[in-house]
Amino acid sequence: MVVSKMNKDAQMRAAINQKLIETGERERLKELLRAKLIECGWKDQLKAHCKEVIKEKGLEHVTVDDLVAEITPKGRGRTPLQNYLGTSVSSLGRAIIAYLPL
């Protein structure tokens, strides 16, 4: 029963994703999210954090992999966007729901 539901969920996600790609809506939603992250300062915060890491460790001692490992938890953690959740994520959710033929 649980496996069947998980399989159905995966199939539904794949079908929705395919439809979003075919219609170009996926790119539009990605752009909307990107704009909201920039608007709330998330991108600038991560950029500043990268600069701090490079300054602390020295440019010669930091690789791209080091930076990714360092900023990923911060990027996925609490963001200014989460203070903004009511509007940004809700607007994304509304856009997706409005698009789906329910």
N, C-alpha and C positions, 0 to 999 in steps of 0.2 A: 504494500500500500504506500509506504513512504517513498520507496524507490520509484514507483509509478508516478507519484506526485512530483518528485524531483525531475523525472524525465519529462513530464508534461510542462513543468516550469521552464526547463532548459529549451524545449521545443518552442514554447511561446516566446521566450526571450530571443531566440534565433530568428523566429518569424518576424517579430517586431523590428529587430535590428536590420534584417534584410529589407524590410519595407522602408525603414527610415533611410537606409543607404540609397535604395532605388529612387526615392523621391527627392533626395538631397536634403531632407529634413534633419538628418543626423549632423551634417556639417553646419547647418543653421543653429542647431542646439549647442554644438560645440563652441561656435562663435559667441553665442549668448553667454555661456558659462565662462568662456575666456574673458569676455568684457566685464562680467560681474566680478571675477577674481581680480582683474586689474583695478576696477572701480573701488573695491574695498581695500586695496593695498597689499594683497597677498603676494603678488609678483614682486613688488618692491621689497617686501620683508624678506623673501627668500634670496633675492639678489644681495641685499645687505648682509644676510647671514653668510652667503658664499664669500663675500669680501672679508668678513670677520675671520672665517676659517683660513682663508689664504693668508691673511695678515698674521694670524697666530702661528701657523705652521710654516709659513714661507712658501713662496711660489714654487721653488725648486722641489719642495717636499710634498706637494699636493697633486694628486692625479684627479682626473674626471671621476673615476670610480670612488675616490675618497670623498669628493664633494657630493656625489649622489648618495652615498651611504650616510653622510652627515646631514644633508638637508631633507631627505625623504621622510624621516619621522616628523620633522617640523612641518613639512608641506602637507602631510596627511593628518597631522594633529589639529588641535584647535586653531582655527583660522579666523580672520576678521569676518569671513563669509558666514561663519556660524553665528556671529552676532546679528547678522543680516539675513539669517535663514528664512525668517518669515516671508521676506519678499523675494530673494534671489532663488532659493531652491523651490519655493512654492511657484514662482513664475515658470521655472523650468518644468516642474511637475504638471502645471496647468497646460503648458504648451504641448507636452507629450500626451496627456490625457485628451486634450482637444483634438489631437492628430489621430488618435486611435479610433477605429470604427467600433465603438462598443454598443 
